[in-house]
Amino acid sequence: MTHQSSRAYACVAYRIMEYEGQEMSEEYLSILMEMLYDFYTESEIKKVYLDNVRLDSYETMLRNGE
């Protein structure tokens, strides 16, 4: 994984926490990162990051069915 990809995963996870108004905790960040790794490829997460797409954890879980 490239530095840009890992940064994109972390930034998107942080945006999700911020958007949902969740407490900024290392545990929740870890859960979100795992979900993003499972459901989004590196190219997809970079696109989400660069296009400033707002996700929430529910939308990310729904992606599992696609």
A tleap script that builds the chain and sets N, CA, C and O, in Angstrom:
source leaprc.protein.ff14SB
mol = sequence {
  NMET THR HIE GLN SER SER ARG ALA TYR ALA
  CYS VAL ALA TYR ARG ILE MET GLU TYR GLU
  GLY GLN GLU MET SER GLU GLU TYR LEU SER
  ILE LEU MET GLU MET LEU TYR ASP PHE TYR
  THR GLU SER GLU ILE LYS LYS VAL TYR LEU
  ASP ASN VAL ARG LEU ASP SER TYR GLU THR
  MET LEU ARG ASN GLY CGLU
}
set mol.1.N position { 0.854 -1.174 0.000 }
set mol.1.CA position { 0.000 0.000 0.000 }
set mol.1.C position { 0.895 1.229 0.000 }
set mol.1.O position { 1.904 1.290 0.702 }
set mol.2.N position { 0.505 2.185 -0.789 }
set mol.2.CA position { 1.290 3.415 -0.884 }
set mol.2.C position { 0.943 4.362 0.263 }
set mol.2.O position { -0.061 4.200 0.957 }
set mol.3.N position { 1.808 5.346 0.432 }
set mol.3.CA position { 1.577 6.361 1.464 }
set mol.3.C position { 0.275 7.117 1.183 }
set mol.3.O position { -0.492 7.404 2.103 }
set mol.4.N position { 0.031 7.436 -0.087 }
set mol.4.CA position { -1.195 8.165 -0.447 }
set mol.4.C position { -2.435 7.350 -0.114 }
set mol.4.O position { -3.427 7.896 0.370 }
set mol.5.N position { -2.386 6.052 -0.368 }
set mol.5.CA position { -3.540 5.202 -0.085 }
set mol.5.C position { -3.809 5.115 1.411 }
set mol.5.O position { -4.951 5.252 1.849 }
set mol.6.N position { -2.764 4.889 2.189 }
set mol.6.CA position { -2.958 4.786 3.636 }
set mol.6.C position { -3.463 6.105 4.210 }
set mol.6.O position { -4.281 6.115 5.130 }
set mol.7.N position { -2.982 7.201 3.673 }
set mol.7.CA position { -3.453 8.517 4.111 }
set mol.7.C position { -4.929 8.704 3.754 }
set mol.7.O position { -5.702 9.240 4.547 }
set mol.8.N position { -5.312 8.260 2.556 }
set mol.8.CA position { -6.708 8.378 2.132 }
set mol.8.C position { -7.625 7.579 3.050 }
set mol.8.O position { -8.675 8.076 3.457 }
set mol.9.N position { -7.240 6.342 3.383 }
set mol.9.CA position { -8.045 5.529 4.301 }
set mol.9.C position { -8.212 6.234 5.648 }
set mol.9.O position { -9.318 6.309 6.184 }
set mol.10.N position { -7.110 6.747 6.190 }
set mol.10.CA position { -7.164 7.414 7.497 }
set mol.10.C position { -8.010 8.682 7.447 }
set mol.10.O position { -8.804 8.935 8.352 }
set mol.11.N position { -7.845 9.471 6.406 }
set mol.11.CA position { -8.603 10.720 6.299 }
set mol.11.C position { -10.095 10.468 6.117 }
set mol.11.O position { -10.919 11.172 6.700 }
set mol.12.N position { -10.443 9.479 5.321 }
set mol.12.CA position { -11.862 9.152 5.129 }
set mol.12.C position { -12.459 8.639 6.445 }
set mol.12.O position { -13.589 8.988 6.786 }
set mol.13.N position { -11.716 7.821 7.180 }
set mol.13.CA position { -12.201 7.335 8.478 }
set mol.13.C position { -12.406 8.510 9.438 }
set mol.13.O position { -13.407 8.559 10.153 }
set mol.14.N position { -11.475 9.441 9.454 }
set mol.14.CA position { -11.598 10.619 10.306 }
set mol.14.C position { -12.820 11.449 9.917 }
set mol.14.O position { -13.547 11.936 10.783 }
set mol.15.N position { -13.041 11.608 8.610 }
set mol.15.CA position { -14.224 12.348 8.143 }
set mol.15.C position { -15.509 11.687 8.597 }
set mol.15.O position { -16.464 12.368 8.971 }
set mol.16.N position { -15.538 10.365 8.568 }
set mol.16.CA position { -16.734 9.650 9.021 }
set mol.16.C position { -16.995 9.962 10.488 }
set mol.16.O position { -18.127 10.269 10.862 }
set mol.17.N position { -15.966 9.887 11.321 }
set mol.17.CA position { -16.132 10.190 12.747 }
set mol.17.C position { -16.613 11.619 12.940 }
set mol.17.O position { -17.499 11.881 13.754 }
set mol.18.N position { -16.028 12.534 12.193 }
set mol.18.CA position { -16.402 13.944 12.303 }
set mol.18.C position { -17.844 14.158 11.859 }
set mol.18.O position { -18.609 14.848 12.533 }
set mol.19.N position { -18.218 13.564 10.717 }
set mol.19.CA position { -19.560 13.711 10.166 }
set mol.19.C position { -20.616 13.137 11.110 }
set mol.19.O position { -21.689 13.718 11.275 }
set mol.20.N position { -20.308 11.994 11.727 }
set mol.20.CA position { -21.264 11.361 12.634 }
set mol.20.C position { -21.280 11.999 14.015 }
set mol.20.O position { -22.164 11.712 14.822 }
set mol.21.N position { -20.318 12.852 14.289 }
set mol.21.CA position { -20.262 13.493 15.591 }
set mol.21.C position { -19.820 12.546 16.696 }
set mol.21.O position { -20.101 12.775 17.873 }
set mol.22.N position { -19.130 11.487 16.310 }
set mol.22.CA position { -18.659 10.513 17.286 }
set mol.22.C position { -17.436 11.042 18.031 }
set mol.22.O position { -16.695 11.893 17.538 }
set mol.23.N position { -17.258 10.512 19.221 }
set mol.23.CA position { -16.071 10.846 19.990 }
set mol.23.C position { -14.845 10.349 19.227 }
set mol.23.O position { -14.831 9.228 18.717 }
set mol.24.N position { -13.839 11.177 19.156 }
set mol.24.CA position { -12.616 10.805 18.443 }
set mol.24.C position { -11.816 9.839 19.320 }
set mol.24.O position { -11.094 10.256 20.226 }
set mol.25.N position { -11.956 8.561 19.039 }
set mol.25.CA position { -11.229 7.567 19.814 }
set mol.25.C position { -10.433 6.657 18.885 }
set mol.25.O position { -10.808 6.429 17.735 }
set mol.26.N position { -9.357 6.158 19.399 }
set mol.26.CA position { -8.499 5.272 18.625 }
set mol.26.C position { -9.228 3.973 18.270 }
set mol.26.O position { -9.026 3.413 17.193 }
set mol.27.N position { -10.068 3.507 19.179 }
set mol.27.CA position { -10.803 2.268 18.945 }
set mol.27.C position { -11.795 2.408 17.789 }
set mol.27.O position { -11.881 1.529 16.931 }
set mol.28.N position { -12.541 3.511 17.769 }
set mol.28.CA position { -13.517 3.718 16.706 }
set mol.28.C position { -12.816 3.948 15.375 }
set mol.28.O position { -13.273 3.471 14.336 }
set mol.29.N position { -11.704 4.681 15.407 }
set mol.29.CA position { -10.916 4.888 14.191 }
set mol.29.C position { -10.454 3.539 13.633 }
set mol.29.O position { -10.492 3.317 12.423 }
set mol.30.N position { -10.028 2.661 14.499 }
set mol.30.CA position { -9.579 1.329 14.077 }
set mol.30.C position { -10.712 0.531 13.434 }
set mol.30.O position { -10.504 -0.133 12.418 }
set mol.31.N position { -11.889 0.593 14.010 }
set mol.31.CA position { -13.055 -0.102 13.448 }
set mol.31.C position { -13.382 0.443 12.062 }
set mol.31.O position { -13.611 -0.324 11.127 }
set mol.32.N position { -13.401 1.756 11.934 }
set mol.32.CA position { -13.701 2.369 10.639 }
set mol.32.C position { -12.652 2.024 9.595 }
set mol.32.O position { -12.986 1.742 8.444 }
set mol.33.N position { -11.389 2.043 9.990 }
set mol.33.CA position { -10.314 1.705 9.050 }
set mol.33.C position { -10.472 0.270 8.553 }
set mol.33.O position { -10.300 0.008 7.362 }
set mol.34.N position { -10.797 -0.658 9.446 }
set mol.34.CA position { -11.002 -2.047 9.039 }
set mol.34.C position { -12.166 -2.172 8.057 }
set mol.34.O position { -12.077 -2.909 7.076 }
set mol.35.N position { -13.254 -1.452 8.322 }
set mol.35.CA position { -14.395 -1.485 7.415 }
set mol.35.C position { -14.004 -0.934 6.043 }
set mol.35.O position { -14.360 -1.513 5.017 }
set mol.36.N position { -13.289 0.159 6.025 }
set mol.36.CA position { -12.878 0.754 4.760 }
set mol.36.C position { -11.944 -0.163 3.988 }
set mol.36.O position { -12.077 -0.303 2.772 }
set mol.37.N position { -10.995 -0.792 4.684 }
set mol.37.CA position { -10.091 -1.750 4.037 }
set mol.37.C position { -10.875 -2.902 3.415 }
set mol.37.O position { -10.562 -3.357 2.315 }
set mol.38.N position { -11.893 -3.366 4.128 }
set mol.38.CA position { -12.676 -4.510 3.654 }
set mol.38.C position { -13.536 -4.167 2.440 }
set mol.38.O position { -13.701 -4.999 1.548 }
set mol.39.N position { -14.077 -2.969 2.396 }
set mol.39.CA position { -15.093 -2.646 1.399 }
set mol.39.C position { -14.628 -1.762 0.246 }
set mol.39.O position { -15.333 -1.647 -0.756 }
set mol.40.N position { -13.470 -1.140 0.362 }
set mol.40.CA position { -12.992 -0.226 -0.686 }
set mol.40.C position { -11.572 -0.591 -1.117 }
set mol.40.O position { -10.706 -0.849 -0.281 }
set mol.41.N position { -11.347 -0.609 -2.420 }
set mol.41.CA position { -9.995 -0.810 -2.928 }
set mol.41.C position { -9.215 0.488 -2.774 }
set mol.41.O position { -9.780 1.537 -2.464 }
set mol.42.N position { -7.908 0.400 -2.996 }
set mol.42.CA position { -7.087 1.602 -2.870 }
set mol.42.C position { -7.516 2.689 -3.843 }
set mol.42.O position { -7.567 3.864 -3.479 }
set mol.43.N position { -7.824 2.308 -5.071 }
set mol.43.CA position { -8.233 3.320 -6.054 }
set mol.43.C position { -9.588 3.933 -5.698 }
set mol.43.O position { -9.800 5.129 -5.898 }
set mol.44.N position { -10.503 3.118 -5.171 }
set mol.44.CA position { -11.818 3.644 -4.781 }
set mol.44.C position { -11.698 4.612 -3.611 }
set mol.44.O position { -12.330 5.669 -3.607 }
set mol.45.N position { -10.886 4.251 -2.616 }
set mol.45.CA position { -10.781 5.119 -1.433 }
set mol.45.C position { -10.068 6.418 -1.784 }
set mol.45.O position { -10.385 7.466 -1.220 }
set mol.46.N position { -9.113 6.367 -2.703 }
set mol.46.CA position { -8.454 7.605 -3.150 }
set mol.46.C position { -9.459 8.517 -3.826 }
set mol.46.O position { -9.430 9.730 -3.617 }
set mol.47.N position { -10.347 7.957 -4.633 }
set mol.47.CA position { -11.376 8.751 -5.309 }
set mol.47.C position { -12.333 9.372 -4.288 }
set mol.47.O position { -12.685 10.547 -4.399 }
set mol.48.N position { -12.748 8.588 -3.300 }
set mol.48.CA position { -13.614 9.108 -2.233 }
set mol.48.C position { -12.917 10.265 -1.522 }
set mol.48.O position { -13.528 11.303 -1.266 }
set mol.49.N position { -11.656 10.084 -1.208 }
set mol.49.CA position { -10.881 11.105 -0.510 }
set mol.49.C position { -10.719 12.372 -1.355 }
set mol.49.O position { -10.979 13.478 -0.879 }
set mol.50.N position { -10.295 12.208 -2.586 }
set mol.50.CA position { -10.038 13.371 -3.442 }
set mol.50.C position { -11.303 14.116 -3.838 }
set mol.50.O position { -11.272 15.332 -4.033 }
set mol.51.N position { -12.425 13.392 -3.959 }
set mol.51.CA position { -13.691 14.027 -4.328 }
set mol.51.C position { -14.461 14.552 -3.122 }
set mol.51.O position { -15.570 15.065 -3.269 }
set mol.52.N position { -13.875 14.426 -1.922 }
set mol.52.CA position { -14.499 14.882 -0.675 }
set mol.52.C position { -15.896 14.305 -0.472 }
set mol.52.O position { -16.810 15.005 -0.037 }
set mol.53.N position { -16.049 13.034 -0.787 }
set mol.53.CA position { -17.324 12.350 -0.601 }
set mol.53.C position { -17.528 12.105 0.897 }
set mol.53.O position { -16.621 11.654 1.595 }
set mol.54.N position { -18.722 12.408 1.366 }
set mol.54.CA position { -19.043 12.168 2.773 }
set mol.54.C position { -19.690 10.802 2.910 }
set mol.54.O position { -20.722 10.522 2.301 }
set mol.55.N position { -19.081 9.977 3.701 }
set mol.55.CA position { -19.629 8.662 4.007 }
set mol.55.C position { -20.002 8.631 5.473 }
set mol.55.O position { -19.523 9.442 6.266 }
set mol.56.N position { -20.853 7.698 5.824 }
set mol.56.CA position { -21.043 7.385 7.227 }
set mol.56.C position { -20.850 5.885 7.383 }
set mol.56.O position { -20.781 5.160 6.390 }
set mol.57.N position { -20.764 5.420 8.608 }
set mol.57.CA position { -20.469 4.006 8.833 }
set mol.57.C position { -21.578 3.112 8.288 }
set mol.57.O position { -21.304 1.991 7.859 }
set mol.58.N position { -22.816 3.580 8.295 }
set mol.58.CA position { -23.929 2.791 7.766 }
set mol.58.C position { -23.776 2.592 6.260 }
set mol.58.O position { -23.942 1.478 5.764 }
set mol.59.N position { -23.457 3.673 5.522 }
set mol.59.CA position { -23.244 3.560 4.081 }
set mol.59.C position { -22.092 2.622 3.754 }
set mol.59.O position { -22.141 1.871 2.780 }
set mol.60.N position { -21.056 2.677 4.582 }
set mol.60.CA position { -19.906 1.811 4.375 }
set mol.60.C position { -20.287 0.353 4.572 }
set mol.60.O position { -19.833 -0.511 3.821 }
set mol.61.N position { -21.117 0.067 5.575 }
set mol.61.CA position { -21.568 -1.307 5.811 }
set mol.61.C position { -22.471 -1.779 4.680 }
set mol.61.O position { -22.413 -2.950 4.302 }
set mol.62.N position { -23.303 -0.900 4.131 }
set mol.62.CA position { -24.166 -1.262 3.026 }
set mol.62.C position { -23.361 -1.663 1.788 }
set mol.62.O position { -23.808 -2.476 0.979 }
set mol.63.N position { -22.203 -1.096 1.660 }
set mol.63.CA position { -21.345 -1.386 0.520 }
set mol.63.C position { -20.985 -2.871 0.464 }
set mol.63.O position { -20.676 -3.392 -0.608 }
set mol.64.N position { -21.022 -3.540 1.583 }
set mol.64.CA position { -20.699 -4.965 1.651 }
set mol.64.C position { -21.607 -5.782 0.740 }
set mol.64.O position { -21.175 -6.812 0.221 }
set mol.65.N position { -22.832 -5.361 0.532 }
set mol.65.CA position { -23.772 -6.093 -0.290 }
set mol.65.C position { -23.573 -5.893 -1.778 }
set mol.65.O position { -24.137 -6.644 -2.574 }
set mol.66.N position { -22.789 -4.906 -2.178 }
set mol.66.CA position { -22.591 -4.616 -3.600 }
set mol.66.C position { -21.503 -5.474 -4.194 }
set mol.66.O position { -21.206 -5.359 -5.383 }
savepdb mol mol.pdb
quit
